[in-house]
């Protein structure tokens, strides 16, 4: 069995698109996955599967989730090695002691240089970012909630993804490392 993390986008935010974590864990178990655990209410599930292809796992989960809950939530599945690289490749190690200021946006795909350049033009505040493969690392010194750049990031970059603060990243990396 191989360890994976499924990151859901847009569930349990602002009282909308509610999915209880106990129900989500049961859903994964019904689909035949093992060692299922969730982290916080925003849709982070660590699980084990015999399947090794994240594309197949993503499609399986996406189709079953949409059918079960009746709405679409983008699901990004990553394996343990990918998650370990996410942590190791952090370009802002000096920020890790303040995990509310450091975020990782897991992207569906690696952005093109044109897409990244368009985003760089809009980064005029105190924030800074770096893209490594299919991850955008964001240092928001005033916090994500006060960041004007974070507000425009998804529609400017135009690469679907989901953001996690560094505390969540580290917790998920530890959880998947135990699988």
N, C-alpha and C positions, 0 to 999 in steps of 0.2 A: 504494500500500500504506500502511496505517495502523498505527501502533505501539500495542501493548497490553502490559499486565502481567497475568498470571494468578497469583493468590495461592491456594495450596492450604492447606487447614487439616488439621492432624493427621497429616501423613505424616512418616515418619522421626523420630518423637519417642519417646524412651525405648526404641529398638530395635524398635518396633512399626510395622506398616503400611509396610514398607520399599519405597521406590521409588528406584531409582538414577537420578541426574540424567542420565546419558548415555542411559538408556532413555526418560526423560521427554522429553528434547530430540528423540530419534528419533521418538517418538510424535507430537509436534507437527508434525514435518516430514512424517510419513506422512499427517497430516490436511491437508496442503497449505499449512501456514504457512511463512513465510520468516524469515530473519534470527533464528533461534531461539537464545536464550542463557539459561542458568540462573544463579541466584545462590544460593549456599550450599545446604545439603542439605534445608532445610525446605520447599522447594516454591515457588520464585519463578521464573517463566518470563517472559521478555520476548520478544515475537514480533511479526511483521507479518502483516497479513491484508487482503485486499481488502474483506471484510465490515466494515461500520462499526457495526452494532448489537451492543452488548455482551451483550444478552439472548440473541440468537441464538448468539453465540460461546460464551457460558457454557453454554447447553444442549447445543451440539455437543460441547464439551469434556467436560462432565459425563457425558453418555450414553456417549461413547466411553471415558472413563477408567473408569467403573464396570464396563463390559463387559470392558475389557482387564485390569484389575487385580483385579476381583472384590470390591471393597469401595468404599464411598462416602467420598470426601473432598470437603468443600465447596470449590467453586472460585469465586472472585470475580474477575471480569475488569474492568479499568479501562483507559481510554485515556490517552494522553499528557497531554491538557489536564487531565483529572481529577487525574492524579498531580502535575502542576505546582501545581495548587490545594492539594493535600494539603500540599505543602512550604510554599507561600506563606502559607497560613492558619494555620500553627502558632501557637497562642496563648502558647507558652512559648519565645520566641527566646533567652532568657537561659540555657536549658538545653542548647542544641544542642552546646556544647563537651563535654558529658558524655553521649554518645548512649546509654549503658547505662541512663540514668535517665529517658529520654524515649521514649515508645512511641506508636504510632498503631494503633488497632484499626479495621480496615476493616469496615464493617457492611453487611449485605445491604440494609438500608434505613435511612432516617432514623428514629430512635426518636421516639415520641410524648413530649409533655411529661410525661405520667404515668409513662412508663417511665424517663425521665431523672430525674424527681423521686424515684422509688423508689430509684434508684441513689445519688442525692445523700444520701439519708437514711443510707445504709450507709457513706458515705465519712467515717469518723471518725478515721482515722489520719493519718500525715504526707502521704499522697497527695493529689493534686488532679487533677481531670479537667475537660475541656470537650468538649462535643459540637458539631461544626459539620457540619451535613448528615449524611452517612452515614459520618462519621469521629469516633471518640472518641479524643481526645488525652489521654494519661495521663502525669503526672509522678510517678514513684515514686522519691523521694529515697534510699531504702534499697535500691533495685534491685527488679526484678520478682520475683526468686526469694524475697525476704523479705516481699513485700507480701501481707498478709492480704486487702486490698481486691481485688487482682488475682485472687485465688482465687475470690472470690464474684461478681466482675463479670459473667461470662457468664450465670450462672443467675439473677442479680438483674435484669440488663437485659433478658434474654430476647429479644435481637435477635442472630441468628447473625452471627458475624464471625470475623476472624482478626487476631492481633496481630503487629506487627513493631516491632523497636527502631529508633531513629532512624538508626543506621548503615545498616541494611538499606533504610530508606525513601530515604535519600540516594543509596545505590548504585543502587537500582532507578530512581530519578528520572533519574540520570545515564545509565544504560543506555537507558532509553526515549527520552531526549532525543537520543541518537545515532541513532535509527531514522529 
